Amino acid sequence: MEDSHDSSITGSQEMESIGLSKRSGIYLTWKDLWVTVQDKVGGRRPILQGLTGCVQPGEVLAIMGPSGCGKSTLLDALAGRLDSNTRQRGEILVNGGRKQLGFGTSAYVTQDDILMTTLTVREAVYYSAQLQLPDSMSKSEKKERAEATIKEMGLQDAIDTRIGGWNVKGLSGGQKRRVSICIEILTRPKLLFLDEPTSGLDSAASYHVMSRIIKLAQQDRRTVIASIHQPSSEVFELFHNLCLLSSGRTVYFGSTSAANEFFALNGFPCPPMRNPSDHYLRTINQDFDEDIEQGFGEKRSTKRAITLLVESYKSSENFQQVQQLVNDIRLQINVGSVEKTGSQKSGFITQCLVLTKRSFVNMYRDPGYYWLRFAIYMALCLCVGTIFYDIGSDYGSIQARGSVLMFVVSFMTFLAIGGFPSFAEEMKIFSRERMNGHYGVASFIVGNTLSSIPYLLLISIVPGAMAYYLIGLQNGISHFAYFALMLFACMILVESLMMIVASAVPNYLLGIITGAGIQGIMILNGGFFRLPNDLPRPVWKYPGYYISFHKYANEGFYKNEFQGLVFPNLQVGGPSKITGDEILTKYWQMDTSFSKWIDIAIVFGMVIGYRVLSFGIVKGMEKLKPMIRKCLACSAKKRTDIEDE
Ligand SMILES: Nc1ncnc2c1ncn2[C@@H]1O[C@H](COP(=O)(O)OP(=O)(O)OP(=O)(O)O)[C@@H](O)[C@H]1O
C-alpha cells in the first residue's frame, strides 16, 4: 500500500506555479519551520516540527488537527506573534522576502473574543472603523463600511444589541465571533489570519461566515489562513487547501479535494456517510488512543497510523510539489511587492477623540468602572462625615483633623483600585487592537486619561463636599476647591499607578494584589504613621518618603486645612494659642517653606510621570519581545550549527 503513495497525490494539487511575479496579493511561504518551548527539565519541547507550506492570493488554507497539535502556534508563527518564551527556526517569507507584516497588510482574528462588552454591535464596529480607516475617508463612508461589513457577517438583526458581559446578557458566542471578524476585515486586509473563526457557530452560521470569507478572499485576491476545529462537510469543501497537523508534524498538506484519496491510499478510507474532516481528525487523534479501522477490516493503533501518514506524506510527490512551489515563490515574486491596502490609518487626533469617546461610553455603561465606586464613596463620606461631625476648633480637633485627612489621603484614594478589573478588561482590548496595529499607545493613554476625568471629578466633588461640610473643615470655597482638587489628583494618580501595574501584570487578580501592596508601602511612607523626623535616615531620610505621593498629598491637605487657623494650646508651659503653621511644623513635622500649590503640582507631575512611564513600559515591551525572540533564535541557530559540525 505504501508504494502507491506518490501516485495518489500526483495531480491532486491545483497550485499556481507559473507567472507568479505578475500576480498581485500576498504569497506566504514557510520552510522547515520549527517552534520549541522550554520543558520542565530544562530541555526544549518541539511544538512545530519542520513544517513547510505556502498559501497564495485568492486561496483559503485550513489548518486542522486535534486539540493541542499546534494550529494556533503555526498561525502565530506565520503572523509573527509568537510568545517570547518560544523559539522559532526556519524560514517564513512574505512575497519571497523577510517582510514585517504591518497594519493594513494583515489582520489577525484571535480565538478569544476580546470585545468591549458595553457597546452595541454597530458601535463596536463603527468605533473600530473610525480608528482603523484613514482620515481621508468621510464619516459617512466609514459608517457605510461598518454597516456593510456587519451585513456581510449576517449580524444586521443584532446590530443594536449590546455585546454583553458579566452584568448584561448580550450576543451569543457565535455572534461575538462574527463581531471579532467584522472588526478585523474592516480595512480589507490582503492577508487574514483566523484562529477558530467558526467556534461557537452552528453549522448554518459556520457555512455562511466561511463562504463570505471565501468570497472576500476571491474578490480581491486576498490570502486567508484559518485554523479550524470541526468543520461540517459543507464548510470543509469551501476551503481550497488543507494543512493537517498532528503533534506539530504535517500529516497532509494539499488540496482539500485530494485529502480523501490520500487517506484511502494509505489504508484509511473515509466510510460512506461520514464527514471527511471528522474522519481525518479521528484517524490522527492520539489523545484517546484507540484502534483505527483500516481498509479490509484491519486495525492499527492511532500512533502507528499517524507515523504512517506522516512518513507517507514526506515521501509523497505532493510534498515535493509543495517544496517546489515554495522555492518558485521565493525566486519569482518581487520582494518589494507587499501591497498595503489600508496602510493609512486615522491620525493621532482622531484616534484620541474616538478612544476618549469610546472609553467614556464604556465607563458610563459599566457599573463596575465608576458607579459602584461612586456609591461606596457616598457611603464612606457619609460615615466619615458623621463620625467626625462638626469637628470644632478645640485642641482635640488638631489630632482629629489630622486623622480624617490621612484617612482621605490613604483609604479614599486607595479605593481607586476598585476599578482595576474593568480597567484590565480595557487593557485586554487595547492589547488586541494594538497587536493588530489599530492605533498607537499614546492615543490609548490620552483617551483613557481624558475619559476618566469627568467621573473622577464627580467622585471628588459630590461625596467630597458631603464629607467636607459635615465634618466642618476650614471654611471658604477656595479651601474646599483645593480639597476636591487634591482628592481628584490623588485618585487619578492611583489610576495611573494601576495603569503601570496593568502594563506589566496583565492578570487582574495579580494586578490588584500588586497595586494594593505598592499603595500599602506608600501609605506607610507617607509621614503620618511614622512622623517624617522619626523615619530612618540611611542617606537623606527614608527614600520611600520622597517617592510616596501620600507625603505630598498629606502636606497639601494639611496646609490647606491648618494654615490660617488658630487653636487653643493645652500644653503645659506653652503659649495660650497655637497657629496652624506651628502645628504643621511642630506636630506634623512638615516643611512649610513652600506652598500647598507646590504639593498639588508635584502630585499632578507624578500623574504625568506615571502615565509616561506606562507608555514607556508598553512601548519597551513591544520592542523588547521581538529582540528577545531574535536573540533566542540566533543562539538556537548557533547551537544547531555547532551540533551539526
Ligand atoms: N508559549 C507557549 N509556552 C508553552 N507551551 C506552549 C506555548 N504555546 C503553545 N504551547 C503548547 O503547544 C501545544 C500546541 O498549542 P496550540 O495552542 O498551538 O494548539 P492548538 O492546536 O491550537 O490547540 P486548540 O485546538 O486546543 O486551540 C500545546 O500543548 C500548548 O500547551
The ligand as a Gaussian input file, in Angstrom:
#p B3LYP/6-31G(d) Opt

LIG

0 1
 N        4.057000      29.819000      24.660000
 C        3.917000      28.521000      24.980000
 N        4.555000      28.007000      26.051000
 C        4.404000      26.694000      26.371000
 N        3.662000      25.828000      25.679000
 C        3.007000      26.293000      24.601000
 C        3.097000      27.659000      24.196000
 N        2.350000      27.830000      23.099000
 C        1.802000      26.638000      22.829000
 N        2.201000      25.709000      23.733000
 C        1.830000      24.280000      23.760000
 O        1.905000      23.813000      22.444000
 C        0.859000      22.926000      22.153000
 C        0.091000      23.415000      20.945000
 O       -0.650000      24.556000      21.316000
 P       -1.622000      25.277000      20.301000
 O       -2.356000      26.326000      21.055000
 O       -0.872000      25.718000      19.108000
 O       -2.602000      24.093000      19.918000
 P       -3.939000      24.124000      19.063000
 O       -3.816000      23.066000      18.061000
 O       -4.229000      25.484000      18.562000
 O       -4.979000      23.706000      20.188000
 P       -6.538000      24.062000      20.308000
 O       -7.175000      23.493000      19.092000
 O       -6.961000      23.327000      21.532000
 O       -6.655000      25.534000      20.411000
 C        0.033000      22.823000      23.420000
 O        0.441000      21.677000      24.102000
 C        0.393000      24.057000      24.186000
 O        0.320000      23.849000      25.553000

